[in-house]
Amino acid sequence: MLCCAPGAFAGDDGLTQKIPVEAGLRSMEIRCKESAEADEQAPPAVKLSFELNFGVFEPFNLIRSGDVGDQSLEAEDSTGRKLGAVAFDVGNLHTWKRGKRRVTVFKGECPELPSPEAEWIRLHGAFRLPVTRDVPSPVYDFSLSEGAVSFPVAMAGPEEEQECAGDMAVAGDAGVEELSVKVSRRLGEKWVLEVMLWNDKGYRIASWELMDGDGKPLKTDFVNGIISRDSSRPGIGQYMAVDGGTDLSKLKIRLYRKEDMGTVSLPVDMKMGLHGTVPE
């Protein structure tokens, strides 16, 4: 059951960059929970629990961090009764891709039960979570007619993101890092290409986008990643397989690197009735 997405907010650094958020109810139930105490005569506690789908939209993503532990949202029912703080374990989050969203599930337990006369329950507050975003490089034209090529590339900074998103570049233009691409081997009916970004800045690459000469994304099988720990030439890369009929003389590539945005306040405000979420 989904509820409305409650808006977008800026990070700790005060930037005006907004992060669209979506929160939804996965499940809500009242159940008996056995007491942890040894007293067998004690009746089981009745608890109200929630599971929330929570997500951000691309190019943003949520990351796991040991600095983030349990966090709470405030709960109240339609009679005005305060149900206390619902604690959610957000420290062990992992996300998966669903369309244009990166989503996770948070589980929480309410300390109080709603009034028998209540028609709905409201959860509101904010999760403070570590956020990253994928920053695109320009698109680079290159050729593998000779089997291998190396050229400088510019890994866009935050202020360059909008300018670079639609830029085109030609291999050989001025850049700050070196990218090498070569034909590694034949794998059945496919070519395996080795793509390496050589740099000492520790860039984390979120994805590698390979295109044909017209800019159409190629169907690519990612074989495995590569890490060079050579102190004189550190780098990261990817083996990727493309169809054997691909024209290797005219190719394009774009890289997306992960940029940490720090801990960001992401809002939640939702109402849940006995038969699902309550529309605004």
N, C-alpha and C positions, 0 to 999 in steps of 0.2 A: 504494500500500500504506500503510495508516494504522497508527499505533501508538497506545498509550494517551496521553491528555492528561495531562501531568505536573503538574497542580495549579495553584495561584494564589498570587501573592505581592504584597506591598505595595511602594509606591514609595519614592523617596529621602526624602520628607518624613515617613516613619514612620506614615502613615495606615493604618488597618486595612482600607481599601478593597482588595478582592482582585480580581485580574484573571485570569479563567479562560483557559488557554492550551491549544492543541492543536498537536501536531507530528506529521508523518507523512512516510514515505519516498515520494518521487516516483520516484526511480531510484537505482541503485547499479551502477557498472560498473568493470571493470578494462580500461584501454585504453593503447595506446602513444601517447606524446606526443613529437613531434619536438623535438630539442634546439635551443635558441636559438643555440647556438654555431656557428661557421662550419665546424667540423670535420665533414666529410661522412662520415668513417669511424666517428664515434661512434654507437653503437646508440641507437635511440629509447628514452626512459625509459618504464617501465611504471608507471602511476599508478592509484590507486584514487580515484574521484570519487563525490560524492553530490549529489543534488538533494533538498531537503527542502521539503515544504509546511509552512508555519508560519502560525498564525493566532491571533487573539483573538476573543472573543465580544462581540456588542453589549451595552452601548452603547460599547464601547471600539474604538479603531482605531489602527493604526500609521501613522506619518508619516515622510516623507523628511526627513533632516537632514544638513547638511554637517559636523556635529560628530561623526557616527557613521561610522567607517570599517570596515576588516576586523576581524572578531572570530572567535574560535576556540572550538571544542568539543574536548574530549579524546576520543581513540579508543583502544580496546583490544579484543583478541579473546578468545575463550572459553578460550584456553590461558593467559591472563594477560599476553600480550605487549602492551607499550605501543606504540601506533602513532603517537604524537605528536599535535600539535595540528592539527586540521583547520580551515584558514582559510576563512571565508565572507565574501563581499562583501555587507554589509548596508547600505551607505551609499546605494545607489541604489534602495531598495525602493519598490515601488508595490503597492497592494492592490486587490482586487476583492471584491465581495460574493458570498458563497456561502451561501444560507440565512441563518442568524443569525450567520454568521462573516464576518470580514474576513481574507482570506488573502493570502499572498505566497509566493514561491519563492526559496530561498537555495541557491546553488551553492558547493560546497567541494571541496577536494582534500586527500587524506591523504598525508603525507610517507613513510609506510612501508606495505608490503603485509602482510596477515595471514599467520600461520603456515599452512603447508599442512594442518595438522591442525585448524585452527580450524573451529568449527561456526557461530559467529555473531560479529558485531562490535557493540560497544556505543559509542554516542556520548552524551556527557553534559557538562553545564555549563550555561551560561546566556547568552542574548543580552541585551545592555543596549540598549534601543531607546526612542526617543521615542514616547510614547503620548498619545492624546487620548481624551476621552469625550464623548458627546452628552448634554447636560443639557436636560431639557424645561422649557418654561414652563408655567404653568397653561393650561387651555383657556378661550378667550374666546368668548362669544356675541356676534354682531353681525348687523346687517341692512343690506342694500344696496337697500332700498326707494327711497331717495333717490338711488341711483347712486354714492354715496361716503360714507365714514365714517372718522373718526379717533378713536383712544382710547388711553389710557395702558396699558402692559403692563409686567409685572415679569419680567425675565430672571433666572431662579433662579440663586443662587449655590450652591456645593458643599453647604453646610449645609442648603439648602432643597430639595435635589433630591427626597428622599423625600416631603416634605410636598407638593410641587407636582405630583408625578407623577400624582396622582389628583384634584387640585383642579379645581374649576370656578369660573370668574369671569365677570362680566358686563361688557361694554364700558362703561367709565365708572368702574369701580372704581379705587382708588388704585393707581398704578404708578410706574415710574421712567423708562420710555422711551415714545415715541409710535409707534404702528402705524397706518398709513393703508391703506385698501383702497378701490379704486374700479373700476367697470366701464370698461375701457379702450376696447374695440371689439368688434364682431362678427367672427368668423372662421369663415365657412361656417355650420355648424350649431352653433357653439360660441360662448360668451362668453369673452373674454379679460379676466382681472382683473389689475390692477396692485396688488401688495402691497409696501409699503415699511416698513422699520424705521428710524426716524430716531434716530440716537444718535451720540455723539462718543466712545464707549468702544472702538470698533473690534471689536465683536462679530463673530465669524464664524458664520454660520448654516449648520448641517449640512443641515437639511431644513425644509420648510414643510408642515404637515399641515392640509389643508382638509377639513372635515366638513359633513354636512348638519345640519339642526336636531335630529335624533335622535342625533347623534354618530357616524354611520356615515361612514367615510372616502369621499370623493368620488374618482372616477377623474379624475385631473388630468394634463394634458399641460403640461410645463414648457417654455415657449417660449424664453425667454432671461432672463439675470440683468440686474440694474440696479445701477449704482453712482453715487451722487451725491457728487461731490468738492467741492461747495460748502462752503467753510470755515464759513459761518454756519449750515449745516444739512446735515451729512454724513449719509449713510445708505446702506443696501444693500437690495435688493429682488428681486422675481421677477415676471415675467409668467407667468401660468398660465391654461390654457384648460380650461373645464368645459362639460359638456353644456348645450345651449341650453334644455333643459327643467328645469334645476336651479332650485329655489325659492330665489331670491336674498334673500328677506326673512327667512330663518332659516338662518344659517350659524354654524359654529364654526371656530376656528383654534388651532393650537398650533405653537410654534416650538421647534426644537432647536438650541442653540448649541454650538459646539465649545469644550471646555475643555482646555488643555494640562495634562498631569499630570507633565511632565518626563520624564527618562530612568528607565526602570523595568527591573529585572532580571527576565527572563522565562525560566523553566527549561526545559531539554530533557534527557530521559533515555530513550533508546530502544535496543532491540536489533534487529539485522537479520541474518537467516540467509541461506543461499544461495537459499532459496525464499520470501523475504519477511521480514516482521517476526516477532519471536519473542514469543509471548504470555507475560505474566507469570503 
